[in-house]
Amino acid sequence: MEVNSVLETVFKLIEEKKYALVREELLEYNEADIAEIIEEVNDTLGPEKSVILFRMLPKDISAMVFSYVSSDCQIDIVSGITVRELQNIMEEMSFDDMIDAMEELPANVVDRVLNRTDKETRKLINQFLNYPESSAGSLMTIDYIGLKKEMRVREALQYIKIHGMDRETVYTCYVMDSERHLQGIISLKTLVVSEGYEVIGELMHEDFISVNVMDDQEEVAQTFKKYDFLALPVVDKENRLVGIITFDDIMDVIEEEVTEDIERMAGVLDGSDKEYLDISVMSHVKNRMPWLCLLTLSLMITGGIISHFEDLMSQVISLVAYMPLLMGTGGNTGTQACTLIIRGMSVGEIELKDAIKVMWKELRVSFCVGLVLSMVNMVKIMVIDQEPFLIALTVSIAVLIVVMFAKMLGGLLPMLAKRLRIDPALMATPMISSITDMVSVIIYFLLATAILGL
């Protein structure tokens, strides 16, 4: 869908107050597209117009649209509709989408919604809202197909026909005993191709994979990736089935984790799920300042080291010209290694026990890379810059040592961070660059002192 062309039409119709035609235009698209249009209307024309559009949608469609719009837009919509209307929306939404929405809404609004629900539903909602934010329990839904192992295939299929439309997925069914202990799983495919008289308990798979309700969402994402699941059962400590996590929910987690890692690797400490343009200027400043202050301090230290070697630089001015080359090369090569190690750890390819293997591999890689770069610089300095051999030798050896140090550091720091229970992404670009800058300067001038005899 070309949103811009649709928005032009929608804006024009709103300006002419032809809301019936706006409604017809919106209903031409699916819920995700409608949500995008309403968000644009909310940002451009204000909440009053977006609420009008939202209230014109059919009840079942408005519930889906509400689950797709951003949390800020949800709050604007809630501010413009009645509690009864909000209650109707919540009732139409899937359980996990309803929980996600309630986590973002103001507490007083949530309380008013809960007051209108029955006691059992209210207890269940409160239970889900109390799970830690990054746990499997906060991701799961109770909308699954639960079967008994004594059922026959025809009974199970009939049950699915009756209840399947209200469930998140019907492709995998979960077999439980009378106390809801998870005993096995069975696919819809197995049910369809089996004879009607066969018993579920004889067809189900008992070697299933499940996660605990308190497991971290990142671990759950790795489990999905490893086994290629469409849905994953969530059990409590007594192996009772409390819900399932579906693939669409885990995709949101993966996006969230990747975004967080990228922000940390860039030294931006932003725990918000808002989009860039929706974050205030002062929030951007607050998120970026801690690392920038730390990096400024490290640069001051590097500057102090350079000042210490002023006499050496005054005797051989050409040494100064190659400092940016050396520092930049160290930072770039260190960041390369660090990024690959962080990625390997995040997808489960590298474990802490692999530290020695990682160091050995990075040692060999860094030697080869450093050797090539040092030879290139040797030729460039002597042939193009026409500097003396000893200066070319100093720079080339420094490049080799710095590259080897930076790559070893880039491979070691993320693993050390994980051992210390710190986010490895924090050890990426800012810290690697700062450390390699300082070490590069020290190595460079110590080599110059030794080789040039100054």
C-alpha positions in Angstrom: 0.0 0.0 0.0 1.2 3.5 -0.9 0.4 5.3 2.4 1.3 8.7 1.1 -1.2 8.6 -1.7 -3.9 7.3 0.6 -3.2 9.9 3.2 -3.7 12.7 0.6 -7.2 11.3 -0.1 -8.0 10.9 3.6 -6.8 14.3 4.6 -8.8 15.9 1.8 -12.0 14.1 2.8 -11.5 15.0 6.4 -11.0 18.6 5.5 -14.3 18.4 3.5 -15.9 16.6 6.5 -16.9 13.7 4.3 -16.4 11.1 7.0 -18.6 8.5 5.5 -16.3 8.4 2.5 -13.3 8.3 4.8 -14.7 5.2 6.4 -15.3 3.6 3.0 -11.7 4.4 2.0 -10.2 3.0 5.3 -12.2 -0.3 5.0 -10.5 -0.9 1.7 -7.3 -1.8 3.6 -6.3 -4.3 6.2 -6.0 -3.5 9.9 -2.3 -2.8 9.9 -2.6 -0.3 7.1 -5.6 1.4 8.7 -3.5 1.7 11.9 -0.7 3.4 10.0 -3.2 5.8 8.4 -4.7 6.7 11.8 -1.3 7.2 13.3 -0.4 9.7 10.6 -3.8 11.5 11.1 -3.1 11.6 14.8 0.4 13.1 14.3 -0.6 15.5 11.6 -4.2 16.6 12.3 -4.4 15.8 16.0 -6.0 13.2 18.3 -9.5 14.7 17.8 -9.5 13.6 14.1 -7.9 10.2 14.7 -10.5 9.4 17.4 -13.3 10.3 15.0 -11.9 7.9 12.4 -11.3 5.2 15.0 -14.9 5.4 16.3 -16.3 4.9 12.8 -14.6 1.5 12.4 -16.6 -1.7 13.0 -16.0 -3.2 16.5 -14.0 -6.2 15.3 -11.8 -4.1 13.0 -11.2 -1.4 15.6 -9.9 -3.9 18.1 -7.3 -5.1 15.6 -6.4 -1.6 14.6 -5.9 -0.6 18.3 -3.4 -3.5 18.8 -1.4 -2.2 15.8 -1.1 1.5 16.6 1.7 2.9 18.8 1.4 3.2 22.6 1.2 7.0 22.3 -1.6 6.8 19.8 -3.4 4.2 21.9 -3.4 6.7 24.8 -4.7 9.5 22.6 -7.5 7.2 21.4 -8.4 6.0 25.0 -8.6 9.7 26.0 -11.3 10.3 23.4 -13.5 7.3 23.9 -15.7 6.0 26.7 -14.7 3.2 29.1 -17.5 1.1 27.6 -16.1 1.5 24.2 -12.6 0.6 25.5 -14.1 -2.4 27.2 -15.6 -3.6 24.0 -12.2 -3.2 22.2 -10.5 -5.2 24.9 -13.0 -8.0 24.6 -12.5 -8.2 20.9 -8.7 -8.3 21.1 -6.6 -11.4 21.5 -5.6 -12.0 25.1 -1.8 -11.2 24.6 -2.6 -8.1 22.6 -5.0 -7.0 25.4 -2.2 -7.5 28.0 0.3 -5.6 25.8 -2.2 -2.7 25.5 -2.9 -2.6 29.3 0.8 -2.5 30.1 1.0 0.8 28.1 -2.3 2.5 29.3 -2.4 4.8 32.4 -3.1 2.9 35.6 -6.4 4.7 36.2 -7.7 3.6 32.8 -6.6 0.0 33.5 -8.4 0.0 36.8 -11.6 1.2 35.2 -11.4 -1.6 32.6 -10.7 -4.2 35.3 -13.7 -3.0 37.3 -16.0 -4.0 34.4 -14.6 -7.5 34.0 -15.7 -10.6 35.8 -13.7 -11.8 38.8 -12.0 -14.7 37.1 -10.9 -12.6 34.1 -9.7 -9.8 36.4 -7.5 -12.3 38.4 -6.0 -13.7 35.2 -5.2 -10.2 33.8 -3.6 -9.2 37.0 -1.5 -12.4 37.0 -0.2 -11.6 33.5 0.5 -7.9 34.3 2.6 -9.0 37.3 5.1 -11.1 35.2 8.5 -9.4 34.8 8.6 -7.3 31.6 11.2 -9.4 29.8 10.0 -12.8 30.9 8.2 -15.5 28.9 5.1 -14.9 31.0 4.8 -11.4 29.7 4.8 -12.6 26.1 2.4 -15.6 26.3 -1.2 -15.9 25.5 -3.9 -18.2 26.9 -5.6 -18.6 23.5 -4.4 -22.1 22.6 -6.0 -25.4 21.9 -5.9 -27.7 24.9 -6.8 -31.4 24.5 -7.1 -34.4 26.8 -5.1 -37.6 26.0 -8.2 -39.7 26.4 -9.9 -37.9 23.5 -10.3 -39.6 20.2 -9.3 -37.8 17.0 -12.8 -37.1 15.9 -13.6 -35.5 19.3 -10.5 -33.4 19.1 -11.3 -32.2 15.5 -14.8 -31.3 16.6 -13.4 -29.3 19.6 -11.1 -27.4 17.2 -14.0 -26.6 14.9 -15.9 -25.1 17.8 -13.1 -23.2 19.5 -10.5 -22.7 16.8 -11.6 -19.3 15.6 -11.0 -17.8 19.1 -7.5 -19.3 19.4 -4.1 -17.8 18.5 -3.2 -20.9 16.5 -4.6 -24.3 15.8 -1.6 -25.9 14.1 -0.2 -27.2 17.3 -2.4 -28.6 20.1 -1.4 -29.2 23.7 -2.3 -32.4 25.6 -2.9 -32.0 29.3 -4.1 -34.1 32.2 -7.0 -33.1 34.6 -4.6 -30.8 36.6 -3.3 -29.1 33.4 0.1 -30.7 33.5 1.5 -30.7 30.0 1.9 -34.3 28.8 2.5 -33.9 25.0 1.8 -32.0 21.8 0.0 -33.0 18.6 -0.1 -31.2 15.3 -3.3 -30.5 13.3 -1.7 -32.3 10.4 -1.5 -35.5 12.5 -5.1 -35.2 13.6 -6.3 -34.6 10.0 -4.5 -37.7 8.5 -5.4 -40.0 11.5 -8.4 -42.2 11.8 -11.3 -40.8 13.9 -11.3 -43.6 16.4 -7.6 -43.3 17.3 -6.7 -42.0 20.8 -4.8 -38.7 21.2 -2.6 -40.2 23.9 -1.2 -42.7 21.4 -0.5 -40.1 18.7 1.0 -37.3 20.7 4.7 -36.5 21.0 6.0 -36.6 24.5 9.5 -35.3 23.8 8.3 -31.7 23.4 10.2 -28.5 24.1 8.8 -25.9 26.6 10.0 -22.8 28.4 9.4 -21.7 32.0 7.1 -18.8 32.6 10.1 -16.9 34.2 12.6 -17.5 31.4 14.2 -14.5 29.8 12.6 -13.4 26.5 16.0 -13.5 24.8 16.5 -17.2 25.7 13.0 -17.9 24.4 13.9 -16.2 21.1 17.0 -18.5 20.8 14.8 -21.5 21.4 12.5 -20.5 18.6 15.4 -20.0 16.3 17.0 -23.3 17.2 13.9 -25.4 16.7 12.0 -23.3 14.1 8.8 -23.4 16.1 5.5 -21.6 15.2 4.5 -21.7 18.8 6.1 -22.7 22.1 4.3 -23.9 25.3 5.0 -22.0 28.6 4.8 -24.0 31.8 5.2 -23.1 35.5 7.6 -24.8 37.9 5.2 -27.7 38.3 5.0 -28.2 34.6 1.4 -26.9 34.3 0.6 -25.3 31.0 -0.1 -21.6 31.5 0.1 -20.3 28.0 1.9 -20.3 24.6 4.2 -17.9 22.8 3.6 -17.5 19.1 6.1 -16.7 16.4 4.7 -13.2 15.7 5.2 -12.2 19.4 8.8 -13.5 19.3 9.5 -11.5 16.2 8.7 -8.4 18.2 11.2 -9.5 20.8 13.9 -10.1 18.3 13.4 -6.6 16.8 13.5 -5.2 20.3 16.6 -7.0 21.3 18.4 -6.1 18.1 17.4 -2.4 18.5 18.7 -2.5 22.1 22.0 -4.0 21.0 22.5 -1.5 18.2 21.8 1.4 20.6 24.2 0.1 23.2 26.9 -0.6 20.6 26.6 3.0 19.5 26.7 4.2 23.1 23.1 5.4 23.2 21.4 4.3 26.5 17.8 4.4 25.4 15.4 2.0 27.0 12.4 3.5 25.3 10.4 1.7 22.5 9.4 5.0 20.9 10.5 5.9 17.4 13.3 8.4 16.8 11.1 11.3 15.9 8.8 10.7 18.9 11.6 11.1 21.4 12.1 14.6 22.8 15.4 16.5 22.3 16.2 16.4 26.0 15.6 12.6 26.1 18.1 12.2 23.3 20.6 14.4 25.1 20.2 12.4 28.3 20.5 9.1 26.5 23.7 10.1 24.7 25.6 12.1 27.4 26.9 9.3 29.7 28.9 7.6 27.0 30.0 10.9 25.5 31.3 12.1 28.9 33.2 8.8 29.3 34.7 9.0 25.9 35.7 12.6 26.4 37.5 11.5 29.6 39.3 8.8 27.7 40.3 11.3 25.0 41.8 13.5 27.7 43.9 10.6 28.9 45.0 10.0 25.3 45.8 13.7 25.0 47.9 13.4 28.1 49.9 10.5 26.7 50.6 12.4 23.5 51.7 15.5 25.5 54.2 13.2 27.3 55.9 12.5 24.0 56.0 16.1 22.8 59.8 16.1 22.6 59.8 13.0 20.4 57.3 14.6 18.1 59.2 17.8 17.9 62.3 15.9 16.7 60.4 13.8 14.1 57.4 15.8 12.9 56.4 13.2 10.4 55.4 10.8 13.2 52.4 13.0 13.9 51.0 12.5 10.4 50.5 8.8 10.9 48.8 8.9 14.3 45.2 9.2 12.9 46.0 6.2 10.6 47.1 4.1 13.5 44.3 5.0 15.9 41.6 4.6 13.2 42.9 1.2 12.1 42.9 0.0 15.7 39.4 1.1 16.3 38.0 -0.3 13.1 39.6 -3.7 13.4 38.7 -4.0 17.1 35.1 -3.1 16.3 35.0 -5.7 13.6 36.0 -8.5 15.9 33.7 -7.2 18.7 30.7 -7.1 16.4 31.2 -10.6 15.2 31.6 -12.0 18.7 28.5 -10.2 20.0 26.5 -11.5 17.1 27.8 -15.0 17.7 26.9 -14.9 21.4 23.4 -13.4 20.8 22.4 -16.2 18.4 24.0 -18.9 20.6 26.9 -19.8 18.2 29.5 -18.7 20.8 29.6 -19.7 24.5 31.8 -18.6 27.3 33.6 -22.0 27.2 34.7 -21.1 23.7 36.9 -18.2 24.9 40.2 -19.9 24.2 39.1 -21.0 20.7 37.9 -17.4 20.0 41.3 -16.0 21.1 43.3 -18.4 19.0 41.2 -17.7 15.9 41.4 -13.9 16.4 45.2 -14.2 17.0 45.6 -15.8 13.6 43.2 -13.5 11.8 44.7 -10.4 13.4 48.2 -11.5 12.4 47.2 -12.0 8.8 45.3 -8.7 8.6 47.9 -6.8 10.4 50.7 -8.2 8.2 48.9 -7.1 5.0 48.1 -3.6 6.4 51.6 -3.1 7.6 53.1 -4.1 4.3 50.8 -1.7 2.4 51.7 1.1 4.8 55.4 0.3 4.4 55.2 0.7 0.6 53.0 3.8 0.8 55.2 5.6 3.3 58.5 4.9 1.5 57.3 5.2 -2.1 54.6 7.9 -2.0 55.5 9.8 1.1 59.2 9.3 0.6 59.9 9.0 4.3 63.1 7.3 5.7 63.0 3.5 6.1 63.1 3.7 9.9 59.9 5.8 10.1 58.2 3.4 7.6 59.3 0.5 9.8 58.1 2.1 13.0 54.6 2.8 11.5 54.4 -0.7 10.0 55.3 -2.6 13.1 53.0 -0.4 15.1 50.1 -1.2 12.7 50.8 -4.9 13.1 50.9 -4.8 16.9 47.9 -2.5 17.2 45.7 -4.6 14.9 46.6 -7.8 16.8 45.9 -6.0 20.1 42.6 -4.5 18.9 41.2 -7.7 17.5 42.2 -9.7 20.6 40.6 -7.0 22.7 37.4 -7.0 20.5 37.1 -10.7 20.9 37.8 -10.8 24.7 35.8 -7.8 26.0 32.3 -9.0 25.1 33.0 -12.5 26.6 34.4 -10.8 29.7 31.3 -8.6 29.9 29.0 -11.7 29.7 31.0 -13.4 32.5 30.5 -10.3 34.6 26.7 -10.3 33.7 27.0 -7.0 31.8 25.4 -6.5 28.4 28.2 -7.4 25.8 26.9 -4.7 23.5 28.2 -2.2 25.9 31.7 -3.3 25.0 31.4 -2.4 21.4 32.3 0.7 19.4 32.8 3.3 22.1 34.9 1.3 24.6 36.9 -0.6 21.9 37.8 2.7 20.2 38.7 4.4 23.4 41.0 1.7 24.7 42.7 1.1 21.3 43.3 4.8 20.9 45.2 5.0 24.2 47.1 1.8 23.6 47.9 2.7 20.0 49.5 6.0 21.0 51.6 4.3 23.7 52.8 1.5 21.4 53.5 3.9 18.6 55.8 6.3 20.6 57.5 3.5 22.5 58.4 1.9 19.1 59.6 5.2 17.8 61.8 5.7 20.8 63.3 2.3 20.4 63.7 2.2 16.6 64.7 5.8 16.0 66.9 5.9 19.1 65.4 9.2 20.3 
